Amino acid sequence: VGTNPNDYFVLRALPDKHVVAASYGGEGKLISFREDTVQDFSNRMVKLSVDAFGSNRFPRAELAEAVNAKFSATSYVGPEPTNSARTILKQYLEMVLGLDKHDDLGGSDKTSWLFGVDGDGENGLKLFSDQNSQGTYVREPHASVLVAATAIICLACSRISPPNPSLANRAAKSCAAKLGVVCNIQDCGINTATVRLCKKVMEYLLEETKSSSVENTFSTPTRSKVSNRMEFLEAAIWLLRSCAEHVLAIEVTRNSFDLSQTRQSGSWSQLKYESFLATHLGELWSHGDDSCRDTVLSLPTTRELLETNPLLGLGIFTSSHPKNSVTNSTSSVSTDYAKKVIELLKGIRPLARDKRERGDQVDVSSYSDANNSQLPLESGRALTVTYLESLVGISKKMP
């Protein structure tokens, strides 16, 4: 501050990004910081990541390309990585992404200083422009920067000591919620480098679920070692969903749960596992994008859910149906896709209840509608009839 090193010796922070500096002689200077741009944030994130992980111990090239970092950041070498540097990176991204729920870092305003608040549009935030028409910087980043920053904080949470799986899961879930259902990365402004970054971070997180270091996380009477591993796994799945890798996300979910083995304390029950998959598939179907609906119809997981839990599986296709006569004027599903669903349901053979082997399962042997009628979901024909009732509004007393 000032031209002479000793002129101003004390600094105090003021609200609204101002700092006051005072000198021995009683003079003062008020300093105003310019607003950070997306480019500033991107460059700083790359440098902090190098400090935290080392030059070649994280997906550096993918991160630099994803956020379009400048040469000064991409060529940065940095010191030997330390746990303190990883903690600094974690705290910085926690503040920027609005994840500091206790306001310890001044970031509890939910990203208002950089990432903005929920914008217009049906797909969450508008994350495409760095400058508005008047040439002044706006506060919403590119979607690629949001996803990349989320991937890096998840990686930092897995590398700090002790690991913090809860924050990683919360960050990834928050990112997915802001973006909405991403069916096509081009339409959402996400570049391919971001997808590669998320895939590599996903691999690191899955390795972390097998590592003994995760056992040294914050221990509480209600959190087991298994539940900590599950948090990293769920974070990896949310990351994949944020960059439209839905098929891979469902594959990771299926492969990560061996339901034939005895459950450990903290692991997901089969019902929770099926509910997680059904919710994901239902969101893809309800989004209305043809590619998403084709994916749902072609996945083996959809058929498996309909066979093992008919009521839950059927909800994938009926959850978006109108709930009353006011909203029943138009159907959200085209005739072609309704026919495809009917063809799928007709070929389903639900498993008998005694073969499902789920002690915590809800009773899905019957379907109860608003008329209190019951239709046993024990065949593909019963599933088809129930779907058609919901589609045309009979089960909701609609004309």
C-alpha positions in Angstrom: 0.0 0.0 0.0 1.5 3.3 -1.1 4.9 3.9 -2.7 7.0 3.6 0.5 7.0 0.2 2.3 6.5 1.7 5.8 3.9 4.4 5.1 0.9 2.2 5.9 1.2 -0.4 8.5 -2.3 -1.5 9.5 -5.1 -2.9 7.4 -8.7 -3.4 8.4 -11.4 -5.1 6.3 -14.6 -3.2 5.7 -17.9 -4.4 4.2 -18.5 -4.4 0.4 -14.9 -5.4 -0.5 -13.2 -2.3 1.0 -10.1 -2.1 3.1 -8.8 0.9 5.1 -5.1 1.4 5.6 -3.7 3.8 8.2 -0.1 5.2 8.6 2.0 6.4 11.5 1.3 10.0 10.6 -2.4 9.5 10.9 -3.1 9.5 7.2 -5.4 6.9 5.7 -6.3 5.3 2.4 -9.5 3.5 1.4 -8.9 0.6 -0.9 -11.6 -0.8 -3.1 -11.1 -4.2 -4.8 -12.4 -4.7 -8.3 -14.9 -7.5 -8.8 -13.4 -10.9 -9.6 -14.0 -12.2 -13.1 -14.4 -15.8 -14.1 -10.9 -15.6 -15.6 -9.5 -14.4 -12.3 -11.2 -17.2 -10.5 -10.1 -19.8 -13.1 -6.4 -18.8 -12.9 -6.4 -18.7 -9.1 -8.1 -22.1 -8.9 -5.4 -23.7 -11.2 -2.6 -22.2 -9.1 -4.1 -23.2 -5.8 -4.6 -26.7 -7.2 -1.0 -27.0 -8.1 0.0 -25.8 -4.6 -2.4 -28.4 -3.1 -1.7 -31.5 -5.2 1.6 -30.9 -7.0 2.2 -30.3 -10.6 1.5 -33.8 -11.9 -0.7 -35.4 -9.2 -4.1 -34.3 -10.4 -5.8 -33.8 -13.8 -4.0 -30.5 -14.4 -4.3 -30.4 -18.2 -8.0 -31.2 -18.1 -8.7 -28.5 -15.4 -6.7 -25.8 -17.3 -8.6 -26.6 -20.6 -11.9 -26.8 -18.8 -11.7 -23.3 -17.3 -9.6 -21.8 -20.1 -6.8 -20.8 -17.7 -4.1 -18.3 -18.9 -0.5 -19.3 -19.5 0.6 -17.7 -16.3 -1.5 -20.3 -14.4 -0.9 -23.3 -16.6 2.9 -22.9 -16.5 2.9 -22.4 -12.7 5.1 -24.9 -10.8 4.4 -24.2 -7.2 6.0 -25.5 -4.0 5.9 -29.0 -2.6 2.2 -29.8 -1.8 1.2 -29.9 1.8 -2.0 -30.6 3.7 -2.2 -26.9 4.6 -2.3 -26.0 0.9 -5.0 -28.6 0.3 -7.0 -27.1 3.2 -6.7 -23.6 1.8 -7.9 -24.8 -1.6 -10.8 -26.5 0.1 -11.8 -23.5 2.1 -11.5 -21.1 -0.9 -13.7 -23.2 -3.1 -16.1 -23.8 -0.2 -16.5 -20.1 0.1 -16.8 -19.4 -3.6 -19.3 -22.1 -4.2 -21.5 -21.0 -1.3 -21.0 -24.1 0.7 -19.9 -22.4 3.9 -23.2 -23.0 5.7 -21.9 -21.7 9.0 -20.6 -18.5 7.5 -17.1 -19.1 8.9 -15.5 -18.0 5.7 -18.0 -15.3 4.7 -19.5 -17.3 1.9 -23.0 -18.2 3.1 -24.6 -15.9 0.6 -24.9 -18.9 -1.8 -22.4 -17.8 -4.4 -23.9 -14.3 -4.9 -20.6 -12.6 -5.2 -19.4 -14.7 -8.2 -21.9 -17.4 -9.2 -25.1 -15.5 -8.9 -28.4 -16.8 -7.8 -31.0 -18.9 -9.6 -31.7 -17.3 -12.9 -34.5 -17.6 -15.3 -35.0 -20.7 -17.5 -36.1 -24.2 -16.8 -32.6 -25.7 -16.5 -31.3 -23.9 -13.5 -28.6 -21.2 -13.7 -27.7 -19.3 -16.8 -24.0 -19.9 -16.8 -22.9 -18.8 -20.2 -21.7 -15.2 -20.3 -18.7 -13.5 -18.8 -19.7 -10.0 -19.9 -23.1 -8.4 -20.5 -24.1 -6.2 -23.4 -22.7 -3.1 -21.7 -19.3 -4.5 -21.4 -19.4 -4.8 -17.6 -18.7 -8.2 -15.9 -21.6 -10.2 -14.7 -21.4 -12.7 -11.9 -22.4 -16.0 -13.5 -19.5 -18.2 -14.6 -19.5 -20.6 -17.4 -21.1 -23.9 -16.5 -17.7 -25.6 -17.2 -16.1 -23.5 -14.5 -18.8 -24.4 -12.0 -18.5 -28.1 -12.7 -14.7 -28.0 -12.7 -14.6 -26.1 -9.4 -17.0 -28.7 -7.9 -14.8 -31.6 -9.1 -11.7 -30.0 -7.6 -13.2 -29.4 -4.2 -14.4 -33.1 -4.2 -10.8 -34.1 -5.0 -9.5 -31.8 -2.3 -11.9 -33.3 0.2 -10.5 -36.8 -0.6 -6.9 -35.7 -0.2 -6.9 -33.6 2.9 -6.2 -35.2 6.3 -8.7 -36.2 7.6 -10.8 -36.6 4.4 -14.2 -34.8 4.3 -16.6 -36.9 2.4 -19.7 -35.0 3.6 -18.5 -31.7 2.0 -17.6 -33.5 -1.2 -21.1 -35.0 -1.5 -22.8 -31.7 -0.6 -20.8 -29.8 -3.2 -21.5 -32.3 -6.0 -25.2 -32.4 -5.1 -25.4 -28.6 -5.0 -23.8 -28.4 -8.5 -26.2 -30.9 -10.0 -29.1 -29.0 -8.4 -28.0 -25.7 -9.9 -27.5 -27.1 -13.4 -30.7 -29.2 -13.4 -31.0 -32.2 -15.7 -28.1 -32.0 -18.2 -28.9 -34.1 -21.2 -26.5 -32.4 -23.6 -23.3 -30.7 -22.6 -23.3 -28.4 -25.7 -26.7 -27.0 -24.8 -25.6 -26.3 -21.2 -22.2 -24.8 -22.2 -20.0 -27.5 -20.8 -16.9 -28.4 -22.7 -15.5 -31.9 -23.3 -12.4 -31.1 -21.1 -14.8 -30.7 -18.1 -16.3 -34.1 -18.8 -12.8 -35.7 -18.9 -11.9 -33.9 -15.6 -15.0 -35.2 -13.9 -14.3 -38.8 -15.1 -10.8 -38.7 -13.7 -12.0 -37.2 -10.4 -14.6 -39.9 -10.3 -11.9 -42.5 -10.6 -10.0 -40.9 -7.7 -13.1 -40.8 -5.5 -13.9 -44.4 -6.2 -10.3 -45.3 -5.3 -10.8 -43.4 -2.1 -13.9 -45.5 -1.2 -11.5 -48.5 -1.1 -8.8 -46.6 0.9 -8.2 -47.0 4.6 -7.6 -43.2 4.9 -11.3 -42.5 4.7 -11.7 -44.4 7.9 -10.0 -41.5 9.7 -12.7 -39.0 8.8 -14.6 -37.1 11.4 -16.0 -39.8 13.6 -19.4 -39.5 15.3 -21.6 -42.1 16.9 -24.0 -42.0 13.9 -21.4 -42.1 11.1 -19.6 -45.3 10.3 -16.6 -46.0 8.0 -19.0 -47.4 5.4 -21.2 -44.3 5.4 -18.1 -42.2 4.8 -17.2 -44.3 1.8 -20.8 -44.0 0.5 -20.6 -40.2 0.6 -17.6 -40.2 -1.7 -19.3 -42.6 -4.0 -22.5 -40.5 -4.1 -20.3 -37.4 -4.8 -18.8 -39.2 -7.8 -22.3 -40.0 -9.1 -23.5 -36.4 -8.8 -20.4 -35.2 -10.7 -21.1 -37.5 -13.6 -24.8 -36.4 -13.7 -23.6 -32.7 -13.8 -21.8 -33.4 -17.1 -24.5 -35.5 -18.8 -22.7 -38.8 -18.2 -25.9 -40.4 -17.0 -25.3 -43.9 -18.4 -21.9 -44.0 -16.6 -23.4 -42.7 -13.4 -26.0 -45.5 -13.4 -23.3 -48.0 -14.2 -21.2 -46.8 -11.3 -24.2 -46.9 -9.0 -25.0 -50.5 -10.0 -21.4 -51.8 -9.8 -20.8 -50.2 -6.4 -23.5 -52.0 -4.5 -23.2 -55.7 -4.1 -26.7 -56.4 -2.8 -26.1 -60.1 -2.5 -23.7 -59.7 0.4 -24.6 -59.0 4.0 -25.1 -55.3 4.5 -22.7 -53.4 6.6 -23.7 -50.7 9.0 -23.9 -47.4 7.1 -24.3 -49.0 3.6 -27.4 -48.4 1.5 -30.3 -50.8 1.8 -31.7 -52.3 -1.4 -34.7 -50.1 -1.2 -32.6 -46.9 -0.9 -30.4 -48.1 -3.8 -33.5 -48.7 -5.9 -35.1 -45.4 -4.9 -31.9 -43.6 -5.9 -31.8 -45.2 -9.3 -35.6 -44.7 -9.8 -35.3 -41.0 -9.0 -32.5 -40.5 -11.4 -34.3 -42.3 -14.2 -37.5 -40.5 -13.4 -35.8 -37.1 -13.7 -34.3 -38.0 -17.0 -37.8 -39.2 -18.3 -39.6 -36.1 -16.9 -37.1 -33.7 -18.5 -38.7 -34.3 -21.8 -35.6 -34.6 -23.9 -35.8 -37.4 -26.5 -32.3 -38.5 -26.0 -32.9 -38.8 -22.2 -36.1 -40.8 -22.8 -34.4 -43.1 -25.2 -31.7 -43.7 -22.6 -34.2 -44.6 -19.9 -36.0 -47.1 -22.2 -32.8 -48.8 -23.3 -31.1 -49.2 -20.0 -31.2 -52.7 -18.4 -31.6 -50.9 -15.0 -35.1 -49.8 -16.0 -36.2 -53.3 -16.7 -34.6 -54.6 -13.5 -36.4 -52.0 -11.3 -39.7 -52.9 -12.9 -39.1 -56.6 -12.2 -37.8 -56.2 -8.6 -39.9 -53.3 -7.5 -42.9 -52.8 -9.9 -44.4 -49.8 -8.1 -41.2 -47.9 -7.9 -40.2 -48.8 -11.4 -43.6 -47.7 -12.8 -43.1 -44.3 -11.1 -40.3 -43.5 -13.5 -42.9 -43.1 -16.2 -45.9 -41.9 -14.2 -44.3 -39.3 -11.8 -44.6 -36.6 -14.5 -48.2 -37.2 -15.3 -50.7 -34.5 -14.5 -52.1 -34.7 -11.0 -55.5 -33.0 -11.6 -58.0 -32.0 -14.3 -56.5 -28.5 -14.7 -53.1 -29.8 -15.7 -54.5 -32.7 -17.8 -55.3 -30.6 -20.9 -52.1 -31.8 -22.6 -49.9 -34.8 -22.1 -46.2 -34.4 -21.5 -45.5 -37.7 -23.3 -45.9 -38.0 -27.1 -47.9 -40.9 -28.5 -44.7 -42.5 -29.9 -43.1 -42.6 -26.5 -46.3 -43.8 -24.8 -46.3 -46.7 -27.2 -42.6 -47.5 -26.4 -43.4 -47.5 -22.7 -46.4 -49.9 -23.3 -44.2 -52.2 -25.3 -41.6 -52.2 -22.5 -44.2 -52.9 -19.8 -45.9 -55.7 -21.6 -42.6 -57.6 -21.6 -41.9 -57.2 -17.9 -42.2 -60.3 -15.6 -42.2 -59.0 -12.0 -40.5 -61.3 -9.5 -42.6 -63.0 -6.8 -42.4 -61.3 -3.5 -40.7 -64.2 -1.8 -37.9 -64.0 -4.4 -37.1 -60.3 -3.9 -35.5 -61.0 -0.5 -35.9 -57.6 0.9 -36.7 -57.4 4.6 -37.0 -53.6 4.5 -39.1 -53.4 1.3 -42.4 -51.7 1.2 -45.4 -53.7 0.1 -45.6 -53.2 -3.7 -47.9 -56.1 -4.5 -50.8 -53.7 -5.1 -51.4 -50.3 -6.6 -53.8 -48.0 -4.7 -55.2 -45.1 -6.6 -57.6 -42.2 -5.7 -60.6 -44.6 -6.1 -59.1 -47.0 -3.5 -59.1 -49.7 -6.2 -56.3 -52.3 -6.2 -54.6 -53.8 -9.2 -51.9 -56.4 -8.3 -48.7 -55.5 -10.2 -47.9 -59.2 -10.9 -47.6 -59.1 -14.7 -46.6 -56.9 -17.5 -50.3 -56.5 -18.5 -51.1 -55.2 -15.0 -48.2 -52.7 -15.3 -49.5 -51.6 -18.7 -53.1 -51.1 -17.5 -51.9 -49.1 -14.5 -49.7 -46.9 -16.7 -52.5 -46.2 -19.1 -54.8 -45.3 -16.2 -52.3 -42.8 -15.0 -51.6 -41.5 -18.5 -55.2 -40.7 -19.4 -56.1 -39.6 -15.9 -58.5 -42.3 -14.8 -56.7 -42.9 -11.6 -56.9 -39.2 -10.7 -60.7 -38.9 -11.4 -59.9 -36.7 -14.4 -62.1 -36.6 -17.6 
